[in-house]
Amino acid sequence: MAMRLRLDPELAAAVERARRLASEAGELTPGGGAPFETVISPEVGAAIGSLLRDGTYAAAVASVVADDPDLADQ
């Protein structure tokens, strides 16, 4: 079974409100695409989870931020 990443319901509602307001203000052009949905395999999901749990991801982020401290609040 593939993992399906979905927006938090509150964030999804905020995004939809922003889209509606932008559309009403004429700031959006009509789109023809379906909502973006990422599907990853169980193996990839397990690998990502492993990198998060074992600290590899945190160490990589710390290394990047050490090279450019302005990224710390990005």
N, C-alpha and C positions, 0 to 999 in steps of 0.2 A: 504494500500500500504506500503510495507517495504521500509526502507531507504537503499540505496546502497551507501556505502562509496567508493569513488574513489580517486586515486592520482591526484594531481594537474597536468595538462598536461605538464608543464615544468619539474616537478619532475619525472613524468613517462618517459619522453624523456631522462632525465639524467640517470635514472636507466637502461633503455634499452641500452643506449650507454655503460654504465659500464659493463653490462652483455655481450654485443657483444665483447668489448675489452678483458674482462676476458676469454671469450670463445676462442677468437683468440689466446690468450696467453697460452691456455691449462690449465687454472686455474679452469674451470668449467667442471663438468661431465654433460652429457645430462640429462635433466629432463623430466619426463613424465607427470607431473602434470599441471593442468590448473592454470591460474593466481588466486591468493588468492582473494576472494571477501567475504566481510562480509555483511550479511543481518540481519537487526534488525527490530523488529516489530514497528509499530507506537507508541505503548504504551511505549516501551523501549526508543525510540527516544525522546518522550515527557518527560520521567523521566530524561534522561541525560540532555536534554535542561534545565529542571527546576533546576537541581543541578548546572549547569553552571551559569544560570541567578541569582539564589538567593544567590550565594556566597559560597555555601556548598563545592564545589570542591576547590575553591581558599583557603578556610580556612583549608581544609584537607592538601593541598599541603604546606601551610605555617606551619602547625603543624609538618609535616614530616621534612621540611627543618630546622625548629627550633631545632629538635632533632639531625639532622646531616647536618650542614651547607655545607659540601662538595657536597650535592645533589643539591644545589641551581643552579649550572651551568650544570647539567646533562640533 
